[in-house]
């Protein structure tokens, strides 16, 4: 194949070639993480709970019943998710089970399912950079996506929770914002936002930013009315359809943490008002601005009057639960309060992406690409600023930085390669590669350089937190008859996933009473623990010494029940039960 025909293929067949690249990436990650796949190393509590939801559904639990009855039995735990993300996992299990058996099918499904939305993310970013940078720039977008360490973690095998799918919808959103065809672009943004909201509310701020940007674009240019009207219809109708098809029984009440009647009303009203604005479409820009402000005021004031319970935190947790649990969640804190070795690799890529988008917007001013780049600049800047609110915005901020980083590299590398000095050509190009791939290189640097290294105490905690939830550590519990285990909140989902036992609590805000019961039991007196365990029907006690959660009980309540256990104090109503010699866990029967 000649150089010219190769470039034509890169331009013409970019979708097929992107999917081939995705397939190669997926095969590599499955091979690289095969041990974790084989041992079902679902590292996050939400991944374990997602698998339990799929198991329950495949075992006959109702489509709209998302209570997890093996946590806090017999009433169970009300989970605020939907079954959208359950579908590909369950589909893979059902497809593979006749060929490899039930266990292997489940194992492979958990390894493969997270990689499926990565294909959408690759296509979304590829479409964006082809429009904004060059028809030949999409391979660079794939390469830089692989440098987004925080983003890639959401797509790794075993990361079966919903974040990868929501990031995929976000990639489609930025593609829709940059689409020169108004009808198609508006439809993509509206539908992607609706799907993301039906999955969960984590991307609500991004959906709001995207809607505001489309409104601003219409205010500036009334020719954008068609894009805005299609977006509004797709947002309202898509949200309604998502609610009808996927809202659980628990989400059919006006709660604030999911696509319940609360947020469904907001989306439908926002869609109706934006459609009305686009239909009226006054010629005067100031009139359009006034109407948009009035529509925004109607939504905000109406929300405050009709749903005053949702003006605070969406979890609607009690003050005690907020203080002792929600406020302790690390990813819910701003990026600047995290250790430098954690914060810098996450934040540097979004900064580079914003700078690149600024440069590209300035260079495109006065051209057909100017409005598209300005739209993307506003979106990626908003995503980067959300890091100042919560560190969990890192994966989205890194992914959305890719178009700006591609634009920067596309500008600087040809310029440097045209210089006469070989030193400038080589060192300059290396510097640009390090800059645009800064997230990956910063992470590697911190891994090998003695910068802000964790203390020995932190290393001990990390080691315990990593070893206790393993299949090797928990499987021996299956030698005991199935019963309810009283353990740490963060161990609950893993216990019910790996063993046949039930657990008392898991880290889910709708069941805050059980979370507080666990905290009170470990922090209070031995007698108080025994009473709470009896109330929950728990007959086994399981702890993981030095696990992160255990340190909280020792610090908050020196001399409390857990602190006494940690100091090896014995109680006549606790009978030690044997576990393998090197087990990191300790187990008792509660008499």
Secondary structure by P-SEA (a helix, b strand, c coil): ccaaaaaaaaaaaaaaaaaaaaaaaaaaaaaaaaaaaaacccccaaaaaaaaaaaaaaacccccccccccccccbbbbbccccccaaaaaaaaaaacccccaaaaaaaaaacccccaaaaaaaaaaaaaaacccccaaaaaaaaaaaaaaaaaaacccccccaaaaaaaaaaaaaaaacccaaaaaaaaaaaaaaaaaacccaaaaaaaaaaaaaaaaaacccaaaaaaaaaaaaaaaaaaaaaccccccccccccccccaaaaaaaaaaaaaaaaaaaaccccaaaaaaaaaaaaaaaaaaaaaaccccccccccccaaaaaacccccccccccccccccccccccaaaaaaaaaaaaaaaaaccccaaaaaaaaaaaaaaaaacccccccaaaaaaaaaaaaaaaaaaccaaaaaacccaaaaaaaaaaaaaaaaaaaaaaaaaaccccccccaaaaaaaaaaacccccccccccccccbbbbbccccaaaaaaacccbbbcccccccaaaaaaaaaaaaaccaaaaaaaaaaacccbbbbbcccaaaaaaaaaccccaaaaaaaccccccbbbbbccccccbbbbbcc
